[in-house]
Each structure stands twice: as structure tokens, then as C-alpha cells.
Amino acid sequence: MRRFSAALIFLALGFPSPALHAATPSRAIVAYVFPQNSVLQPGQIEPRQLTRINYAFANIAGGRMVTGFDHDAENYAYLTNLKKENPSLTVLVSVGGWLWSTNFSDVSLTAESRAVFIQSVMEFLEKYKLDGLDIDWEYPGMPGAGHPFRPEDKQNFTSLLKELRARFTAATAKTHRRLYLTFAAGSEQSWLDHTEMGKAQQYVDTVNLMCYDYYEAGSDPISGNHAPLFTDPADPKKVSAANSVAIFEKAGVPASKIVLGLPFYGRAWGEVADVNHGLFQPGKVVPNIHATYPLITQTLLNQGYMRYWDEKSSVPFLYNPRQRIFITYEDPESIAAKARFVLAHKLAGIMFWEYSNDPSGTLLRAIDDSLHAHPSKATTP
């Protein structure tokens, strides 16, 4: 996911410890796992708190889906072996991402090009014993990180999903083994303007809604909450996860197919004036800052940074008046609020980017505990 580059520049926030549940979770907990050229090690992934793993990323070359990194085969074997600990776990491969969406427009262009790509998908899933495919096209009809795009991407994206679903259904009829199809979706109206969500959603199991990066220091000259749950009236952009969910439902995506995405990384602005504790103030990019959750709780809060809570948006942020640095991030309190929202609005579950940014398990536990708390009070703005 676009988070391909974001995760490299930013965060690493705490990760999983075993928490067993007697019953299968009623809501999906979807982890994007992005080891790149490293080999996943025993104990590195805690499968019992997850329902689905999306392995990032496969690439596209010559019109076909191909492995993206040196140790993908080893890592696929490691992940599928986790089913011994959690038999209900599914392992999907995510293809594309912010940097590798270059060839989506081409492979989706014609029935012939789609057939070649889909055949490669079937061979890939069979070879690595995977449970399905996650499409991460960033973005149909738009350049994303400078990728080729066409107006007809709008219809071709739907056709690609329809034809993938037909092949998956045919394969399942033969093998009696379910294959999952999902995609990662941008959270803005522009994504909806360039896709046919009412049609496309019928072919997929879930829509993984990327409700983060609403604010980025590289493109937004003022600071802001990069993953707000609700819209702060003071926010000049008027953005939030709740708004994104609402516009996707209006576009025809059932709540029961929407997986709410949240970030396991933060974003920072420098040279931010001490006004409103730095929130919604002019600022600049801060290079080489790694605002990990352990760093925030164990170091920054003892060195001039203060935590503040945006009551309107239900998210935290940090501000250091001496260094004039503002940091927006996710923590257990904001995650619990999002989990309550998922339950209250009957969404499919929660996904996050990405697993290695939570080595202590703090944030994953917050998701797991909150989704299983069955709160009696619905969360509203």
C-alpha cells in the first residue's frame, strides 16, 4: 500500500502477544505484513489474534503477477504454516502498492490482458498455497506515485474483479477450497469518482478502506490528524474515517464489506508554532523522525513532548513547544474508539498497515481486546 514508502520513512509501534479466544472472532482483523527482503522468523507473527494476513507485495511484470522480494517463497511457507496455530487464519497475497501499481492499467486494459494476468494469479496461488488475492491498485484512473493511467480504468477495474471472481468460483467448485478476493481502497471521494464501487463491491469479500494519510507533511503545508475517526470542525480539510465510511456506503458498498483501515505509524511536522498545541498549524517536513509507539511512551513523553487528545476526532497527538514538532499517531485509546465504531456501525472489521511496526503487540492487542469487548454503548461523533 502506499504505505510502501510511508512505513520506511516513519513508524514502528508495539506488537503481539498471545491472546486466545474460544470462538472465531465475529469481526475481521487483517494485518498487512511487509517484510521486504528479510526472512520472517519463528515467533515474529502472532496468528491467534488475526483472521487474515495480506502479504505485501507481489509485483507485476510482463503482464503477469510475480514475486516482489528475494525471500517471498520462504515467507509464504512461514505464514501458511501459522494455520497450525490458528486453523481459521487465511493468508492472501497483496499485489501492487504505492510504488508497484505501474502496470495495473495495462493488465486491466483488455479481456486478453486480464486473462493473462488472472492465469498468473491462479498459478501463483496454487504454487504458494495461498488463500486469495488482495488488489492494491493505487489508483484506478489516477497517477498515484506517477503511474500510467487511463479514463477506462474505471470500468476495467470492475471487469478485472468480475473475471477474477469467476475464476475463483470455478476453482472452488473443483477443489472445494474457498479463495478470497479483496482490494485496498483510497478513502477519498476521488477514489469513488474513478471507480464503480456499487458494481465492483459485489465481486469481493471485503473492501479494505485506507483511513489514514489524510494529512501528510510532504503534501499538506499544515499539520493535522492523519487518521481521525471523526471530523474535527476546526479541520480545514474536513476529513475523517467516519466520513469515508459514509461516502463508501452511499456509493453502494455494504457496511458488512467495509474493513476500517488504521495506521501503525505516525507523521510529523516541524517548525510548528505553539498555537492549539500545534494542531492545524503551518509546518514543514521533519526528516528521519521515527515516532514509534515505544519511543513515544518511553522517551518522547519524558523529553518535552506532551500528549494531547483531539476530543472531536478521537485521536491523540504530541507537541513539543521547544522543538516545535507536532506528531500525529495512533494509540490504544484511539484504536478502542475505532473498534467501537466498527461494532456500532456493523462494519466487517479492522485492518492495519503494517505488522512489523508494532513489535510489542500493544496496538494489535488493543484491536483484539476492543473488538471482543462487545460494548453496549455505540460511538457517535
Secondary structure, 3 states (H helix, E strand, C coil): CCHHHHHHHCCCCCCCCCCCCCCCCCCEEEEEECCCCCCCCCCCCCHHHCCEEEEEEEEEECCEEECCCCCHHHHHHHHHHHHHCCCCCEEEEEEECCCCCCCHHHHCCCHHHHHHHHHHHHHHHHHHCCCEEEEECCCCCCCCCCCCCCCCHHHHHHHHHHHHHHHHHHHHHHHCCCCEEEEEEECCHHHHHCCCHHHHHHHCCEEEEECCCCCCCCCCCECCCCCCCCCCCCCCCCCCHHHHHHHHHHCCCCHHHEEEEEECCCEEEECCCCCHHHCCCECEECCCCCCCHHHHHHCHHHCCCEEEEECCCCEEEEEECCCCEEEECCCHHHHHHHHHHHHHCCCCEEEEECHHHCCCCHHHHHHHHHHCCCCCCCCCC
